[in-house]
């Protein structure tokens, strides 16, 4: 099994557990250049809020979009938007990525900005 297949298998296992919780989920996607975050509704169909390093407001704040500093900005942004939309409690869907580095930085920043997971 290659690296991508292993990640997708971890993601499926995690999403099946989150589905049983029946809560909104904060899902992330990480590439070498950007990190994306979105809060999905309980049914998983509707995107409530989203934020990424590809957006102009976050690009203006950070110098490099592929590091932990940029992930912190995305975490703060997604948490502020979610709280403004009335979402305070979510399940963290890391999409099979290991919980360290940029993924951990985004999660910690979102917690500090008001999201509970």
N, CA, C and O atoms as a GROMACS GRO file, in nm:
protein
  468
    1UNK      N    1   0.085  -0.117   0.000
    1UNK     CA    2   0.000   0.000   0.000
    1UNK      C    3   0.090   0.124   0.000
    1UNK      O    4   0.183   0.134   0.080
    2UNK      N    5   0.063   0.216  -0.089
    2UNK     CA    6   0.146   0.336  -0.097
    2UNK      C    7   0.100   0.441   0.005
    2UNK      O    8   0.002   0.422   0.076
    3UNK      N    9   0.173   0.550   0.010
    3UNK     CA   10   0.151   0.653   0.110
    3UNK      C   11   0.011   0.715   0.101
    3UNK      O   12  -0.055   0.736   0.202
    4UNK      N   13  -0.032   0.745  -0.022
    4UNK     CA   14  -0.163   0.808  -0.040
    4UNK      C   15  -0.277   0.712  -0.002
    4UNK      O   16  -0.374   0.754   0.061
    5UNK      N   17  -0.265   0.587  -0.041
    5UNK     CA   18  -0.369   0.489  -0.009
    5UNK      C   19  -0.380   0.469   0.143
    5UNK      O   20  -0.490   0.453   0.195
    6UNK      N   21  -0.268   0.471   0.212
    6UNK     CA   22  -0.269   0.458   0.358
    6UNK      C   23  -0.340   0.577   0.421
    6UNK      O   24  -0.419   0.561   0.514
    7UNK      N   25  -0.313   0.698   0.370
    7UNK     CA   26  -0.377   0.817   0.424
    7UNK      C   27  -0.527   0.813   0.401
    7UNK      O   28  -0.604   0.846   0.491
    8UNK      N   29  -0.569   0.771   0.282
    8UNK     CA   30  -0.711   0.765   0.252
    8UNK      C   31  -0.782   0.660   0.336
    8UNK      O   32  -0.898   0.677   0.373
    9UNK      N   33  -0.712   0.551   0.367
    9UNK     CA   34  -0.770   0.448   0.453
    9UNK      C   35  -0.789   0.501   0.594
    9UNK      O   36  -0.891   0.475   0.657
   10UNK      N   37  -0.690   0.576   0.645
   10UNK     CA   38  -0.704   0.639   0.776
   10UNK      C   39  -0.819   0.739   0.776
   10UNK      O   40  -0.893   0.749   0.873
   11UNK      N   41  -0.834   0.813   0.666
   11UNK     CA   42  -0.940   0.913   0.655
   11UNK      C   43  -1.077   0.847   0.660
   11UNK      O   44  -1.167   0.896   0.729
   12UNK      N   45  -1.095   0.738   0.589
   12UNK     CA   46  -1.224   0.668   0.591
   12UNK      C   47  -1.259   0.617   0.730
   12UNK      O   48  -1.373   0.627   0.775
   13UNK      N   49  -1.159   0.562   0.798
   13UNK     CA   50  -1.181   0.510   0.933
   13UNK      C   51  -1.223   0.624   1.026
   13UNK      O   52  -1.315   0.608   1.107
   14UNK      N   53  -1.155   0.736   1.016
   14UNK     CA   54  -1.186   0.851   1.100
   14UNK      C   55  -1.324   0.909   1.068
   14UNK      O   56  -1.398   0.943   1.160
   15UNK      N   57  -1.358   0.920   0.941
   15UNK     CA   58  -1.487   0.977   0.903
   15UNK      C   59  -1.604   0.890   0.945
   15UNK      O   60  -1.711   0.942   0.976
   16UNK      N   61  -1.584   0.758   0.949
   16UNK     CA   62  -1.692   0.670   0.993
   16UNK      C   63  -1.720   0.692   1.142
   16UNK      O   64  -1.834   0.683   1.186
   17UNK      N   65  -1.615   0.720   1.219
   17UNK     CA   66  -1.634   0.748   1.362
   17UNK      C   67  -1.701   0.884   1.382
   17UNK      O   68  -1.787   0.899   1.469
   18UNK      N   69  -1.662   0.982   1.301
   18UNK     CA   70  -1.720   1.115   1.312
   18UNK      C   71  -1.867   1.114   1.273
   18UNK      O   72  -1.949   1.184   1.333
   19UNK      N   73  -1.901   1.034   1.174
   19UNK     CA   74  -2.040   1.026   1.128
   19UNK      C   75  -2.133   0.979   1.239
   19UNK      O   76  -2.246   1.025   1.250
   20UNK      N   77  -2.084   0.888   1.323
   20UNK     CA   78  -2.165   0.838   1.434
   20UNK      C   79  -2.186   0.944   1.541
   20UNK      O   80  -2.283   0.936   1.617
   21UNK      N   81  -2.096   1.044   1.550
   21UNK     CA   82  -2.110   1.151   1.650
   21UNK      C   83  -2.223   1.247   1.614
   21UNK      O   84  -2.282   1.308   1.703
   22UNK      N   85  -2.253   1.261   1.485
   22UNK     CA   86  -2.358   1.350   1.435
   22UNK      C   87  -2.336   1.495   1.479
   22UNK      O   88  -2.424   1.558   1.538
   23UNK      N   89  -2.215   1.546   1.448
   23UNK     CA   90  -2.183   1.686   1.474
   23UNK      C   91  -2.122   1.745   1.348
   23UNK      O   92  -2.081   1.673   1.257
   24UNK      N   93  -2.115   1.878   1.343
   24UNK     CA   94  -2.046   1.944   1.232
   24UNK      C   95  -1.899   1.904   1.238
   24UNK      O   96  -1.846   1.875   1.345
   25UNK      N   97  -1.833   1.904   1.122
   25UNK     CA   98  -1.692   1.866   1.124
   25UNK      C   99  -1.604   1.969   1.058
   25UNK      O  100  -1.639   2.026   0.954
   26UNK      N  101  -1.490   1.991   1.119
   26UNK     CA  102  -1.386   2.077   1.065
   26UNK      C  103  -1.290   1.986   0.990
   26UNK      O  104  -1.217   1.909   1.051
   27UNK      N  105  -1.291   1.996   0.859
   27UNK     CA  106  -1.206   1.910   0.778
   27UNK      C  107  -1.094   1.993   0.715
   27UNK      O  108  -1.114   2.109   0.680
   28UNK      N  109  -0.979   1.933   0.701
   28UNK     CA  110  -0.864   2.003   0.645
   28UNK      C  111  -0.809   1.925   0.528
   28UNK      O  112  -0.831   1.805   0.515
   29UNK      N  113  -0.737   1.995   0.443
   29UNK     CA  114  -0.660   1.931   0.336
   29UNK      C  115  -0.528   2.005   0.327
   29UNK      O  116  -0.524   2.128   0.331
   30UNK      N  117  -0.422   1.930   0.316
   30UNK     CA  118  -0.288   1.987   0.318
   30UNK      C  119  -0.215   1.950   0.190
   30UNK      O  120  -0.213   1.834   0.149
   31UNK      N  121  -0.155   2.050   0.127
   31UNK     CA  122  -0.066   2.026   0.014
   31UNK      C  123   0.068   2.087   0.050
   31UNK      O  124   0.083   2.146   0.157
   32UNK      N  125   0.165   2.073  -0.037
   32UNK     CA  126   0.297   2.128  -0.006
   32UNK      C  127   0.295   2.281  -0.005
   32UNK      O  128   0.376   2.342   0.064
   33UNK      N  129   0.205   2.343  -0.080
   33UNK     CA  130   0.202   2.488  -0.088
   33UNK      C  131   0.092   2.553  -0.005
   33UNK      O  132   0.107   2.667   0.038
   34UNK      N  133  -0.018   2.484   0.019
   34UNK     CA  134  -0.133   2.546   0.086
   34UNK      C  135  -0.193   2.451   0.189
   34UNK      O  136  -0.165   2.331   0.191
   35UNK      N  137  -0.278   2.509   0.275
   35UNK     CA  138  -0.360   2.430   0.366
   35UNK      C  139  -0.502   2.486   0.360
   35UNK      O  140  -0.521   2.608   0.363
   36UNK      N  141  -0.598   2.399   0.352
   36UNK     CA  142  -0.739   2.436   0.335
   36UNK      C  143  -0.817   2.382   0.454
   36UNK      O  144  -0.788   2.273   0.503
   37UNK      N  145  -0.916   2.458   0.500
   37UNK     CA  146  -1.003   2.414   0.609
   37UNK      C  147  -1.146   2.455   0.577
   37UNK      O  148  -1.170   2.562   0.522
   38UNK      N  149  -1.239   2.368   0.614
   38UNK     CA  150  -1.380   2.401   0.597
   38UNK      C  151  -1.462   2.331   0.705
   38UNK      O  152  -1.427   2.222   0.751
   39UNK      N  153  -1.570   2.396   0.743
   39UNK     CA  154  -1.663   2.337   0.839
   39UNK      C  155  -1.782   2.289   0.759
   39UNK      O  156  -1.850   2.366   0.692
   40UNK      N  157  -1.807   2.158   0.768
   40UNK     CA  158  -1.918   2.095   0.697
   40UNK      C  159  -2.033   2.070   0.792
   40UNK      O  160  -2.012   2.051   0.912
   41UNK      N  161  -2.154   2.069   0.739
   41UNK     CA  162  -2.273   2.044   0.820
   41UNK      C  163  -2.276   1.900   0.868
   41UNK      O  164  -2.194   1.818   0.828
   42UNK      N  165  -2.371   1.870   0.954
   42UNK     CA  166  -2.381   1.736   1.011
   42UNK      C  167  -2.400   1.628   0.905
   42UNK      O  168  -2.350   1.517   0.920
   43UNK      N  169  -2.474   1.662   0.798
   43UNK     CA  170  -2.496   1.564   0.693
   43UNK      C  171  -2.377   1.552   0.598
   43UNK      O  172  -2.373   1.459   0.517
   44UNK      N  173  -2.282   1.643   0.606
   44UNK     CA  174  -2.162   1.636   0.524
   44UNK      C  175  -2.179   1.689   0.383
   44UNK      O  176  -2.088   1.675   0.301
   45UNK      N  177  -2.292   1.750   0.354
   45UNK     CA  178  -2.321   1.797   0.218
   45UNK      C  179  -2.293   1.946   0.205
   45UNK      O  180  -2.237   1.990   0.104
   46UNK      N  181  -2.331   2.024   0.305
   46UNK     CA  182  -2.324   2.170   0.296
   46UNK      C  183  -2.197   2.222   0.364
   46UNK      O  184  -2.166   2.183   0.477
   47UNK      N  185  -2.125   2.310   0.295
   47UNK     CA  186  -2.011   2.378   0.355
   47UNK      C  187  -2.062   2.504   0.424
   47UNK      O  188  -2.120   2.591   0.360
   48UNK      N  189  -2.039   2.513   0.553
   48UNK     CA  190  -2.086   2.628   0.630
   48UNK      C  191  -1.990   2.745   0.617
   48UNK      O  192  -2.031   2.856   0.586
   49UNK      N  193  -1.862   2.721   0.642
   49UNK     CA  194  -1.758   2.824   0.626
   49UNK      C  195  -1.630   2.757   0.576
   49UNK      O  196  -1.610   2.637   0.594
   50UNK      N  197  -1.544   2.837   0.512
   50UNK     CA  198  -1.418   2.782   0.465
   50UNK      C  199  -1.310   2.889   0.472
   50UNK      O  200  -1.338   3.009   0.476
   51UNK      N  201  -1.186   2.843   0.475
   51UNK     CA  202  -1.070   2.932   0.479
   51UNK      C  203  -0.950   2.855   0.427
   51UNK      O  204  -0.941   2.734   0.443
   52UNK      N  205  -0.858   2.927   0.363
   52UNK     CA  206  -0.736   2.862   0.314
   52UNK      C  207  -0.627   2.964   0.292
   52UNK      O  208  -0.652   3.085   0.294
   53UNK      N  209  -0.507   2.916   0.272
   53UNK     CA  210  -0.394   3.004   0.244
   53UNK      C  211  -0.399   3.056   0.101
   53UNK      O  212  -0.319   3.143   0.065
   54UNK      N  213  -0.489   3.007   0.020
   54UNK     CA  214  -0.504   3.055  -0.117
   54UNK      C  215  -0.588   3.183  -0.123
   54UNK      O  216  -0.594   3.248  -0.227
   55UNK      N  217  -0.653   3.220  -0.012
   55UNK     CA  218  -0.734   3.341  -0.008
   55UNK      C  219  -0.646   3.464   0.008
   55UNK      O  220  -0.542   3.460   0.075
   56UNK      N  221  -0.688   3.572  -0.052
   56UNK     CA  222  -0.608   3.694  -0.055
   56UNK      C  223  -0.585   3.754   0.084
   56UNK      O  224  -0.476   3.804   0.111
   57UNK      N  225  -0.686   3.749   0.172
   57UNK     CA  226  -0.668   3.809   0.304
   57UNK      C  227  -0.563   3.738   0.388
   57UNK      O  228  -0.493   3.802   0.467
   58UNK      N  229  -0.551   3.607   0.372
   58UNK     CA  230  -0.448   3.532   0.447
   58UNK      C  231  -0.313   3.543   0.377
   58UNK      O  232  -0.210   3.550   0.444
   59UNK      N  233  -0.312   3.545   0.246
   59UNK     CA  234  -0.185   3.563   0.173
   59UNK      C  235  -0.120   3.696   0.209
   59UNK      O  236   0.003   3.705   0.211
   60UNK      N  237  -0.200   3.798   0.238
   60UNK     CA  238  -0.146   3.929   0.272
   60UNK      C  239  -0.078   3.928   0.408
   60UNK      O  240   0.012   4.008   0.433
   61UNK      N  241  -0.120   3.838   0.497
   61UNK     CA  242  -0.067   3.835   0.633
   61UNK      C  243   0.062   3.754   0.643
   61UNK      O  244   0.152   3.790   0.718
   62UNK      N  245   0.071   3.644   0.567
   62UNK     CA  246   0.186   3.553   0.578
   62UNK      C  247   0.279   3.570   0.458
   62UNK      O  248   0.239   3.613   0.350
   63UNK      N  249   0.405   3.535   0.481
   63UNK     CA  250   0.503   3.544   0.373
   63UNK      C  251   0.510   3.415   0.294
   63UNK      O  252   0.529   3.417   0.172
   64UNK      N  253   0.495   3.301   0.362
   64UNK     CA  254   0.501   3.170   0.298
   64UNK      C  255   0.373   3.095   0.332
   64UNK      O  256   0.336   3.086   0.449
   65UNK      N  257   0.305   3.041   0.232
   65UNK     CA  258   0.176   2.976   0.257
   65UNK      C  259   0.189   2.828   0.294
   65UNK      O  260   0.088   2.765   0.325
   66UNK      N  261   0.307   2.773   0.292
   66UNK     CA  262   0.324   2.631   0.319
   66UNK      C  263   0.391   2.599   0.450
   66UNK      O  264   0.460   2.498   0.460
   67UNK      N  265   0.374   2.683   0.552
   67UNK     CA  266   0.438   2.656   0.680
   67UNK      C  267   0.338   2.663   0.795
   67UNK      O  268   0.220   2.691   0.774
   68UNK      N  269   0.386   2.637   0.916
   68UNK     CA  270   0.299   2.633   1.033
   68UNK      C  271   0.241   2.770   1.066
   68UNK      O  272   0.129   2.779   1.117
   69UNK      N  273   0.316   2.876   1.039
   69UNK     CA  274   0.266   3.012   1.064
   69UNK      C  275   0.141   3.039   0.981
   69UNK      O  276   0.045   3.099   1.031
   70UNK      N  277   0.140   2.996   0.857
   70UNK     CA  278   0.023   3.012   0.771
   70UNK      C  279  -0.093   2.927   0.821
   70UNK      O  280  -0.208   2.969   0.815
   71UNK      N  281  -0.063   2.808   0.871
   71UNK     CA  282  -0.167   2.720   0.924
   71UNK      C  283  -0.233   2.781   1.046
   71UNK      O  284  -0.354   2.765   1.066
   72UNK      N  285  -0.156   2.852   1.128
   72UNK     CA  286  -0.212   2.920   1.244
   72UNK      C  287  -0.311   3.027   1.199
   72UNK      O  288  -0.418   3.041   1.258
   73UNK      N  289  -0.277   3.102   1.098
   73UNK     CA  290  -0.367   3.206   1.046
   73UNK      C  291  -0.496   3.145   0.992
   73UNK      O  292  -0.604   3.201   1.014
   74UNK      N  293  -0.486   3.033   0.922
   74UNK     CA  294  -0.605   2.965   0.870
   74UNK      C  295  -0.691   2.915   0.986
   74UNK      O  296  -0.813   2.924   0.981
   75UNK      N  297  -0.627   2.861   1.091
   75UNK     CA  298  -0.700   2.814   1.208
   75UNK      C  299  -0.778   2.925   1.277
   75UNK      O  300  -0.894   2.907   1.315
   76UNK      N  301  -0.713   3.040   1.293
   76UNK     CA  302  -0.781   3.154   1.355
   76UNK      C  303  -0.898   3.200   1.268
   76UNK      O  304  -1.007   3.228   1.318
   77UNK      N  305  -0.873   3.208   1.138
   77UNK     CA  306  -0.975   3.255   1.044
   77UNK      C  307  -1.097   3.164   1.042
   77UNK      O  308  -1.210   3.212   1.047
   78UNK      N  309  -1.075   3.034   1.034
   78UNK     CA  310  -1.187   2.939   1.026
   78UNK      C  311  -1.267   2.941   1.156
   78UNK      O  312  -1.389   2.929   1.154
   79UNK      N  313  -1.199   2.956   1.270
   79UNK     CA  314  -1.269   2.958   1.398
   79UNK      C  315  -1.355   3.085   1.410
   79UNK      O  316  -1.469   3.078   1.456
   80UNK      N  317  -1.300   3.198   1.370
   80UNK     CA  318  -1.377   3.322   1.377
   80UNK      C  319  -1.500   3.316   1.287
   80UNK      O  320  -1.609   3.359   1.327
   81UNK      N  321  -1.483   3.263   1.166
   81UNK     CA  322  -1.597   3.252   1.074
   81UNK      C  323  -1.701   3.154   1.126
   81UNK      O  324  -1.821   3.179   1.113
   82UNK      N  325  -1.657   3.043   1.185
   82UNK     CA  326  -1.749   2.943   1.236
   82UNK      C  327  -1.829   2.997   1.355
   82UNK      O  328  -1.950   2.975   1.363
   83UNK      N  329  -1.762   3.066   1.446
   83UNK     CA  330  -1.831   3.122   1.562
   83UNK      C  331  -1.932   3.226   1.515
   83UNK      O  332  -2.042   3.235   1.569
   84UNK      N  333  -1.895   3.306   1.415
   84UNK     CA  334  -1.988   3.405   1.361
   84UNK      C  335  -2.109   3.339   1.296
   84UNK      O  336  -2.218   3.396   1.295
   85UNK      N  337  -2.090   3.219   1.241
   85UNK     CA  338  -2.200   3.146   1.179
   85UNK      C  339  -2.281   3.065   1.280
   85UNK      O  340  -2.380   3.002   1.243
   86UNK      N  341  -2.240   3.068   1.407
   86UNK     CA  342  -2.315   2.998   1.511
   86UNK      C  343  -2.267   2.858   1.539
   86UNK      O  344  -2.336   2.783   1.608
   87UNK      N  345  -2.152   2.821   1.490
   87UNK     CA  346  -2.097   2.687   1.513
   87UNK      C  347  -1.984   2.700   1.614
   87UNK      O  348  -1.884   2.768   1.589
   88UNK      N  349  -1.998   2.634   1.729
   88UNK     CA  350  -1.892   2.640   1.829
   88UNK      C  351  -1.831   2.504   1.856
   88UNK      O  352  -1.718   2.495   1.904
   89UNK      N  353  -1.904   2.397   1.827
   89UNK     CA  354  -1.854   2.262   1.854
   89UNK      C  355  -1.846   2.183   1.725
   89UNK      O  356  -1.944   2.174   1.651
   90UNK      N  357  -1.729   2.126   1.698
   90UNK     CA  358  -1.706   2.050   1.576
   90UNK      C  359  -1.625   1.925   1.608
   90UNK      O  360  -1.568   1.913   1.717
   91UNK      N  361  -1.620   1.834   1.514
   91UNK     CA  362  -1.530   1.721   1.520
   91UNK      C  363  -1.417   1.749   1.423
   91UNK      O  364  -1.442   1.796   1.312
   92UNK      N  365  -1.293   1.722   1.461
   92UNK     CA  366  -1.177   1.754   1.379
   92UNK      C  367  -1.146   1.637   1.286
   92UNK      O  368  -1.107   1.529   1.331
   93UNK      N  369  -1.165   1.660   1.157
   93UNK     CA  370  -1.136   1.560   1.054
   93UNK      C  371  -1.005   1.599   0.988
   93UNK      O  372  -1.000   1.693   0.909
   94UNK      N  373  -0.898   1.526   1.020
   94UNK     CA  374  -0.767   1.561   0.968
   94UNK      C  375  -0.738   1.495   0.834
   94UNK      O  376  -0.626   1.503   0.784
   95UNK      N  377  -0.837   1.431   0.776
   95UNK     CA  378  -0.829   1.370   0.642
   95UNK      C  379  -0.715   1.268   0.630
   95UNK      O  380  -0.657   1.253   0.523
   96UNK      N  381  -0.686   1.200   0.737
   96UNK     CA  382  -0.582   1.097   0.734
   96UNK      C  383  -0.441   1.150   0.752
   96UNK      O  384  -0.347   1.070   0.761
   97UNK      N  385  -0.423   1.281   0.759
   97UNK     CA  386  -0.290   1.338   0.780
   97UNK      C  387  -0.251   1.319   0.927
   97UNK      O  388  -0.336   1.324   1.015
   98UNK      N  389  -0.123   1.298   0.951
   98UNK     CA  390  -0.077   1.280   1.088
   98UNK      C  391  -0.091   1.409   1.165
   98UNK      O  392  -0.076   1.518   1.110
   99UNK      N  393  -0.121   1.397   1.294
   99UNK     CA  394  -0.147   1.513   1.378
   99UNK      C  395  -0.015   1.569   1.430
   99UNK      O  396   0.023   1.545   1.545
  100UNK      N  397   0.053   1.644   1.346
  100UNK     CA  398   0.175   1.714   1.385
  100UNK      C  399   0.203   1.822   1.282
  100UNK      O  400   0.143   1.821   1.174
  101UNK      N  401   0.292   1.912   1.312
  101UNK     CA  402   0.329   2.016   1.217
  101UNK      C  403   0.216   2.112   1.188
  101UNK      O  404   0.156   2.169   1.280
  102UNK      N  405   0.187   2.130   1.060
  102UNK     CA  406   0.085   2.227   1.018
  102UNK      C  407  -0.054   2.188   1.062
  102UNK      O  408  -0.136   2.275   1.093
  103UNK      N  409  -0.083   2.059   1.064
  103UNK     CA  410  -0.216   2.013   1.105
  103UNK      C  411  -0.240   2.046   1.253
  103UNK      O  412  -0.346   2.094   1.290
  104UNK      N  413  -0.140   2.020   1.336
  104UNK     CA  414  -0.150   2.050   1.479
  104UNK      C  415  -0.157   2.201   1.502
  104UNK      O  416  -0.233   2.246   1.588
  105UNK      N  417  -0.080   2.278   1.427
  105UNK     CA  418  -0.081   2.424   1.442
  105UNK      C  419  -0.219   2.480   1.409
  105UNK      O  420  -0.268   2.568   1.480
  106UNK      N  421  -0.281   2.431   1.303
  106UNK     CA  422  -0.416   2.476   1.266
  106UNK      C  423  -0.516   2.440   1.374
  106UNK      O  424  -0.599   2.523   1.412
  107UNK      N  425  -0.510   2.318   1.425
  107UNK     CA  426  -0.604   2.273   1.527
  107UNK      C  427  -0.590   2.354   1.656
  107UNK      O  428  -0.690   2.394   1.715
  108UNK      N  429  -0.467   2.377   1.699
  108UNK     CA  430  -0.445   2.454   1.822
  108UNK      C  431  -0.493   2.598   1.807
  108UNK      O  432  -0.552   2.653   1.900
  109UNK      N  433  -0.468   2.658   1.692
  109UNK     CA  434  -0.513   2.796   1.669
  109UNK      C  435  -0.666   2.805   1.666
  109UNK      O  436  -0.723   2.902   1.715
  110UNK      N  437  -0.731   2.706   1.608
  110UNK     CA  438  -0.877   2.704   1.604
  110UNK      C  439  -0.935   2.689   1.744
  110UNK      O  440  -1.036   2.752   1.777
  111UNK      N  441  -0.871   2.607   1.827
  111UNK     CA  442  -0.918   2.592   1.966
  111UNK      C  443  -0.903   2.722   2.042
  111UNK      O  444  -0.993   2.763   2.115
  112UNK      N  445  -0.788   2.788   2.026
  112UNK     CA  446  -0.766   2.914   2.097
  112UNK      C  447  -0.863   3.023   2.053
  112UNK      O  448  -0.896   3.111   2.132
  113UNK      N  449  -0.908   3.017   1.928
  113UNK     CA  450  -0.998   3.119   1.876
  113UNK      C  451  -1.145   3.090   1.905
  113UNK      O  452  -1.232   3.168   1.866
  114UNK      N  453  -1.175   2.979   1.972
  114UNK     CA  454  -1.312   2.958   2.017
  114UNK      C  455  -1.382   2.831   1.975
  114UNK      O  456  -1.493   2.805   2.021
  115UNK      N  457  -1.322   2.749   1.888
  115UNK     CA  458  -1.387   2.623   1.851
  115UNK      C  459  -1.358   2.516   1.954
  115UNK      O  460  -1.249   2.512   2.011
  116UNK      N  461  -1.455   2.430   1.979
  116UNK     CA  462  -1.437   2.320   2.073
  116UNK      C  463  -1.440   2.188   1.996
  116UNK      O  464  -1.535   2.160   1.922
  117UNK      N  465  -1.336   2.109   2.014
  117UNK     CA  466  -1.332   1.972   1.957
  117UNK      C  467  -1.234   1.888   2.033
  117UNK      O  468  -1.216   1.770   2.001
   0.00000   0.00000   0.00000
